[in-house]
Amino acid sequence: MTQQPKPVLVLLAFAAIYIIWGSTYLAALFGLATIPVFLMSGMRFFIAGTLLFGWNLMQGTIDLTPQVLGRNALSGILMLFGGTVSVIWAEQFIPSGLAAILVTTLPFWFVLLDRRQWATYFSNWMIPVGLLIGFGGVVLLVIQPGQTMQVSQSTEKFWLSVSVLLVGGIFWTLGSLYAKYRPPSSSTLLNGSLQLMSAGLFSGFVSLLSGELSDFQWAQVTLKSWLGLVYMIVMGSIMAYLAYLWLLKVRPPAIVSTYAYVNPVIAVLLGGLFANESISGRQIVALGVILLGVLLVNLPNYKNAQKPAGPKG
């Protein structure tokens, strides 16, 4: 019988991806102020991966095989470059509200593409209804009455960015499902380190090809940007990413992906605390709607975890 993870560990892991990844929106904003997007992502992922790899070396848990290297490289590039970097790039050219809505389609991609979990997703009405309520809450959060989403870029750039965001969500989903169902024969720590380093190298390669370094000077990077980068490395790419990889092993992926609903909540709250952004009554209602949706999605799994286990053997 497969041993069930301790509920407190599951709770802490969800808290990590809900809260930490929500706070990295602000950290990324600080970093992007003076560091180009692909360079910043490359440094973030590669440094985080190298630190984790060094920890594995000290523990003597390195077992590199072609399978371990290949599978981790593929899932890491799909998730971290295809999913994360694409979002950061696209948000430079489309309204942040529209970007938030497109990003929160992520749980629906998981439900659509993860056929192995269809029986779980549709076995309880709370899960699909919760997903819809959570998505509606995000729309309520980012769209204000009378507000129009001004597009400052060309029509071609706008639709390219929308397409990149949608495809990025698919890449993240495919990379996550590949990591879950075709896991390498190695530890989560080693897998995470190799995925991060692969994505970091790929991001650095794209940075060189894109020409973004042509007018970049290291002296222009501010302390605020460096601190944002350090936060993303330690908190976002080490702590939260490892929590995400572990949750993929013990929970259905679409339920894990509800972090996409909670992250905008954290971003709004932090914006109010640290960026002097106002929070309206409508947004407070939206936060409640989002949390209700997330509660409905997670409640069936919580109830199952509380059921007494059957006799062993």
Buried (B, 14 or more C-beta within 10 A) or exposed (E): EEEEBEEEEBEEBBEBBBBBBBBBBBBBBBBBEBBBBBBBBBBBBBBBBBBBBEBBEEEEEBEEEEEBBEBBBBBBBBBBBBBBBBBBBBBEBBBEBBBBBBBBBBBBBBBBBBEEBEEBBEEBEBBBEBBBBBBBBBBBBBBEEEEEBEBEEEEEBBEBBBEBBBBBBBBBBBBBBBBBEEBBEBBBBBBBBBBBBBBBBBBBEBBEEBEBEEEBEEEEBEEBBBEBBBBBBBBBBBBBBBBBBBBBEBBBBBBBBBBBBBBBBBBBBBBEEEEEEEEEEEBEEBBEBBBBBBBBBBBBBEEEEEEEEEEEE
